[in-house]
């Protein structure tokens, strides 16, 4: 069953681990990796990654990427969005905090952000505007 625009945007706004896919080389299948992301209904989607990471290089070369999220309970549901990169900006503590608080228990966020900023190296924020959507809920199947 197809999801309405509201249903698909609300589902994407939930803190799922996304599967990011981007064409890395024309002779190969897309690079697909798990990633934390942030999305607010009606707005852009953004990720954080190292500026020289494999995924960042591939995203910059392609100029766009796909992100798919899913669940299996209480029903099988998924949303896939694809669109152009609209910005790449310097990461900030606020971005790190916003992302960590989306995925981690409140009492773990501060320690993770400190670890992230001191041990994981520089990050950039890559923003994508969802342009093409595929979404479904398979009900009780």
Buried (B, 14 or more C-beta within 10 A) or exposed (E): EEBEEEBBBBBBBEBBEBBBBBBBEEEEEBBBBEBBBBBEEEEBBBBBBBBEBEBBBBBBEBEBBBBBBBBEEEEBBBBBBBBEBEEBEEBEEEBBBBBBBBBBEEEEBEEBBEEBBEEEEEBBBBBBBBEEBBBBBEEEE
